[in-house]
Amino acid sequence: MSFDTRSFRDALGCFPTGVAVVTCAGTDAHIGITVNSFASVSLDPPLVLWCLDKKSDRFTAFTNAAGYTISLLGTVHRDVSSRLAKRGEHSLEGIELLDTELGPPALADSLAAFECKAHAVHDAGDHAILIGQVQRITRHDAGAPLVYFRGGYGALAGVE
């Protein structure tokens, strides 16, 4: 029996997810990548996870990083999200950023930002699961979350 990976991917797309940008130190400058695989893992210690495709041109930078910052995106970040989701598009140039204590910047006006120390990297098929231990949190209470559903961006109805 063969497995239909296209159907699997389409079925996964039926689950709406939030969108985040993860930043870390690159070779010459900080870099970023868009992810929709962010989740909480533990409150004590405070751990979060996100997943990264092993074929990503940013794989080595993120899996070897001592830490990274995860910015949860609002609807105002749709263009930034699209840009950093593309292969080879990892520069943060021209994006409004906020300095962090850990180093990798947060996106300005993100709904929340988590400064993380790298905790673990786990093999998971064609992806790696990166677990970060949260060191600091920044929150902004204004704005609606950017949502990814069936291959496109949207927002939650009634949320501003």
C-alpha positions as CSV (number, residue, x, y, z in Angstrom):
1,M,0.0,0.0,0.0
2,S,1.4,3.4,-1.0
3,F,0.9,6.4,1.2
4,D,-0.4,9.6,-0.5
5,T,1.8,12.3,0.9
6,R,-0.1,15.1,-1.0
7,S,-3.4,14.0,0.7
8,F,-1.6,13.9,4.1
9,R,-0.2,17.4,3.6
10,D,-3.7,18.7,2.5
11,A,-5.3,17.1,5.5
12,L,-2.7,18.7,7.8
13,G,-3.6,22.1,6.2
14,C,-7.1,21.7,7.6
15,F,-5.6,22.5,11.1
16,P,-5.3,26.3,11.5
17,T,-2.1,27.3,13.1
18,G,-0.5,30.5,14.3
19,V,2.5,31.9,12.6
20,A,5.9,32.8,14.1
21,V,9.3,34.0,13.0
22,V,12.4,32.5,14.6
23,T,15.6,34.5,14.6
24,C,19.2,33.5,15.4
25,A,22.8,34.6,14.7
26,G,23.9,33.8,11.2
27,T,27.4,33.8,9.7
28,D,27.4,37.5,9.1
29,A,24.2,38.8,10.6
30,H,21.0,37.7,12.4
31,I,18.7,35.6,10.2
32,G,15.0,34.6,10.3
33,I,12.6,31.9,9.2
34,T,8.8,31.6,9.3
35,V,7.3,28.6,11.1
36,N,3.8,27.4,11.9
37,S,4.9,24.6,14.1
38,F,5.3,26.5,17.4
39,A,4.0,24.8,20.6
40,S,4.4,24.9,24.3
41,V,6.1,21.9,25.9
42,S,6.5,22.5,29.6
43,L,5.8,25.2,32.2
44,D,8.5,24.0,34.6
45,P,11.0,24.4,33.2
46,P,9.5,26.8,30.6
47,L,10.0,25.0,27.3
48,V,8.7,25.6,23.8
49,L,9.2,23.8,20.5
50,W,9.2,24.4,16.8
51,C,10.1,22.3,13.8
52,L,12.6,22.8,10.9
53,D,12.9,21.1,7.6
54,K,16.2,19.3,7.2
55,K,16.4,20.7,3.6
56,S,16.2,24.3,4.8
57,D,19.2,26.4,3.9
58,R,19.0,27.7,7.4
59,F,19.0,24.2,9.1
60,T,22.7,24.3,10.3
61,A,22.5,27.9,11.6
62,F,19.4,27.1,13.7
63,T,20.3,23.6,14.9
64,N,23.8,24.8,16.0
65,A,22.5,28.1,17.6
66,A,23.1,28.7,21.3
67,G,19.8,30.4,21.4
68,Y,17.0,32.0,19.3
69,T,14.0,34.4,19.6
70,I,10.5,33.3,18.6
71,S,8.1,36.1,17.6
72,L,4.4,35.3,17.4
73,L,3.0,37.2,14.4
74,G,0.0,39.4,14.1
75,T,-1.9,40.2,10.9
76,V,0.3,43.2,10.3
77,H,3.2,40.8,9.7
78,R,1.8,39.0,6.7
79,D,4.5,40.3,4.3
80,V,7.3,39.6,6.6
81,S,6.0,36.1,7.1
82,S,5.8,35.4,3.4
83,R,9.2,36.8,2.8
84,L,11.0,34.7,5.4
85,A,9.1,31.6,4.4
86,K,10.9,31.6,1.0
87,R,14.0,29.5,0.4
88,G,17.1,31.8,0.5
89,E,15.2,34.7,2.0
90,H,16.7,34.9,5.5
91,S,17.9,38.4,5.8
92,L,16.2,40.6,8.4
93,E,17.2,43.8,6.6
94,G,14.3,46.3,6.3
95,I,12.2,44.5,9.0
96,E,11.4,46.5,12.1
97,L,13.1,44.7,15.0
98,L,13.6,45.0,18.7
99,D,16.8,44.2,20.5
100,T,16.8,41.4,23.1
101,E,19.0,40.5,26.0
102,L,19.8,37.1,24.4
103,G,21.0,38.6,21.1
104,P,18.7,37.5,18.3
105,P,16.1,40.3,17.8
106,A,12.4,40.1,18.1
107,L,10.0,41.4,15.5
108,A,8.6,44.8,16.5
109,D,4.9,44.7,17.4
110,S,4.9,40.9,17.6
111,L,2.1,39.6,19.8
112,A,4.7,37.9,22.0
113,A,8.4,37.1,21.8
114,F,10.2,34.3,23.6
115,E,14.0,34.6,24.0
116,C,15.2,31.0,24.2
117,K,18.4,29.2,25.1
118,A,18.7,26.1,22.9
119,H,17.7,23.1,25.0
120,A,17.5,20.1,22.6
121,V,17.3,19.1,19.0
122,H,15.5,15.8,18.1
123,D,15.4,14.0,14.8
124,A,11.9,13.6,13.4
125,G,11.9,12.2,9.9
126,D,12.5,15.0,7.3
127,H,12.4,17.6,10.1
128,A,14.1,18.3,13.4
129,I,12.3,19.3,16.5
130,L,14.0,22.2,18.3
131,I,13.2,22.7,21.9
132,G,14.1,26.0,23.6
133,Q,14.2,27.0,27.2
134,V,12.5,30.4,27.6
135,Q,14.7,32.9,29.3
136,R,12.6,36.1,28.8
137,I,9.1,37.0,27.4
138,T,7.8,40.2,25.8
139,R,4.1,40.6,25.3
140,H,2.0,43.1,23.4
141,D,-1.8,42.9,24.1
142,A,-2.9,44.7,20.9
143,G,-3.4,43.0,17.5
144,A,-5.0,40.0,15.9
145,P,-3.0,36.8,15.3
146,L,-1.8,35.8,11.9
147,V,-3.3,32.3,11.1
148,Y,-2.2,29.8,8.5
149,F,-5.0,27.6,7.0
150,R,-5.2,25.5,3.9
151,G,-2.1,27.1,2.4
152,G,-3.1,30.7,3.0
153,Y,-3.1,33.4,5.6
154,G,-6.1,34.6,7.6
155,A,-7.2,36.0,10.9
156,L,-9.6,35.0,13.7
157,A,-13.0,36.4,13.3
158,G,-13.9,39.0,15.9
159,V,-10.3,39.4,17.2
160,E,-8.7,42.8,16.9
